[in-house]
Amino acid sequence: MTTLRELGASGLMTPPLVLGGNVFGWTADKTASFRILDRFVDAGGTMIDTADVYSAWIPGHTGGESEAIIGEWLRSSGNRDKVLIATKVGMLDGEGGSKLAPARIAAAAEASLQRLGIDTIDLYFAHQDDEDVPQAEVLAAFDSLIKAGKVRTLGASNFHAIRLKSALDLATREGLPHYRVLQPEYNLVSRHKFEGELEDLCVTHNIGVVPYYGLASGFLTGKYRSEADLGKSVRGGRMGELLAGKGAAVLEAMDDVAAETGASLAQIALAWLAAQDGVVVPIASATSIEQLDELVGAWNVALSKDQLDRLTAAGV
């Protein structure tokens, strides 16, 4: 039986992995996406994370492609009651304006609900902060969606500690909804955006943390170990900086832990994340059944304190 973890004070429960939907309609076509989603549910997975902007960065795409595929899968599989759907607003301009303008939030939510073919978004994220809109107006717009039954609970992504704290204080003071979940970039080789003040804030306020880029765009799978490896994928160009920094030392520490545990590097990276203060579960995406099975295998990887400490020290 898979152990469920609660996302802070959100009331939402999930096994130790959230499935990232950023690849659906991009590097995973509809057929592959359906297979991955089916396998995830069969394995006991419950939360699928997407965004209205996925995958607007692809020529010919306008955003919403991932949501549309998930919506088709929900309809054809009949699995709506088995999964929690998380999506986001704030990076795709459109009807109602841009970022977190209240009219944009309202319009984007309706569009996401239509593409997903659902009545309620279980977890709705502000995808990025918007300092041009008063936080009271942003939270009031989300509050309207919650009161209308279109959203269950809120999350924030890519927020700095000072802005997240001011939003929490405002929500308490004005009786507005709180951000219950945080989605930051965080992994063994990218730690500065979360560790410290933001991490402490989440622990203090019981905000459930679901980090993205848990595998550092594939670097932590061990795929990129030399300059010669950088041409292996479209993401390779970003890996040179990691290799030149702490990346090589982190991979060496991961190799040692892999030899001790028999776990893969991807599983070790996710297990380290899941053991960090404030972190509830990591998000990871897969483009094949084989990749998904490996990610799900991280649920059963328990690292010792010594192993966790060595991995942590390698990235400092």
PELINNOR-V19319 format. One record per helix or strand of 2 or more residues. SS is the DSSP state (hx for helix, st for strand). FROM is the first residue (numbers start at 0). LEN is the number of residues. If there is no record, write none. Layout:
BEGIN
<<SS	FROM	LEN> <SS	FROM	LEN>>
END
This chain:
BEGIN
<<st	4	2> <st	12	2> <st	16	4> <hx	29	13> <st	46	3> <hx	64	13> <hx	79	3> <st	83	6> <hx	101	15> <st	120	6> <hx	134	13> <st	150	7> <hx	160	14> <st	178	5> <hx	196	8> <st	207	2> <hx	215	6> <hx	226	6> <hx	235	26> <hx	264	10> <st	281	3> <hx	288	12> <hx	304	10>>
END
